[in-house]
């Protein structure tokens, strides 16, 4: 059995991952939360799954490097400097970082990339996401992941094409941009829809998450896949061989 350590073990995702580890027949090496000793868990594990916070990422990566362990990172709200840290860590250990560990979302991103690459700029792209009232970041990591997939399909960068939070007199929509809208309320685990809109026709791709267990299951699947890989930075599509 693979011994999996959870960083952020007492959060809702951490508890769901613990259940998914048991369901997968793997071994829970232990968990750690804010203020805890990540190195102690790293010393007892074969791999780490991190669903903690952006502020904890650097220390978590340092602990994984020191122990020579692969790590799956599902923490959202990461900034550019966090990705620099991940790139640096990937020179020493296998790292899989994603904005969403759901296998369904992974396939959705693949379909969005394919659609964006084949439809012209006269097809506008808008991404709408809905999450529970307690979510603190927007757009969601999944929405950004889907936006990046659309931008890649058009051989663009999301930073140069994203439009967020329209308000007031914004002027007409610029061709080639990718719009984001975030809704918050209730206990929604995560709904995402990517709209492709052209004159007289629309094409939409949606994923509706009914339970956090799907993300936990995908995280464990990613951890199982990452074991034994060479140092480097990996993605969820590779887990599905896309």
Phi, psi and omega in degrees: 000146176276132179269114185249125176260141182250125172260118188095042191287335183269352176287172181299319178291320180301317179292323178293323179293320178302317178294321181292327177298315179296317180298327182277357180077019178262177186250128176280113182281345181134175180222160179217150180228187185307128180089352181275173183263099180298324183299327180295318178292319180300324181290341182255359188245163172263338181201153179245145171242123186249113171232054184258254183215156179303323181296337181267353189300314184300314179295323179294319178294319179300318180294320179294318179296315182299324181270353182068033185256144168291157181217136173258125182247115177247006179298134178257174181081017181288146178252177184303321182294330177294323179290329173297317179297319179295317179300319180293317180295326183293350175284341183248329185222161173286130180230128173244115180241136180207153175278351180200127181267001179295134177292325178294318178294324178301315178291322178302314180300322177297316180294322178296317179299317180296316181296316181296327182286339185255342179260140184283178182291350175285356171262111178283146180243124178229136181243125180241129179230147179231132177222169179298161185294344183271352182292134189259346182243150178207142352297163180294160176301326179291319178299318178295318177303316180292323176296319178296322178297318179295317179296318179298322178298332179259009180057045178235173173253140183298323181302329182271349187237347186287141173232123184235148170055055178299137180202140179076203180275100186262353185081175183290159180291132178278136179298141175087354180278161179239115186267151179233140172223134182240129176247143181226133177168157175062216184238027184299126180288328178154112176242135180223133175227131174252117181260131168251117187237122178236180177296120173073006175205154180221147176228127183231141175241129184229150170225127180243119179268121182266343183201144179296345181302332181293324179289321178296316179299317179293324179295319179292320176300318179295319180296317179299320181290325187285335180303130177088355179284156177287159175307140181159173179255124185243166183228164178297322177304328178294328178298324180265005180057045179267000000 
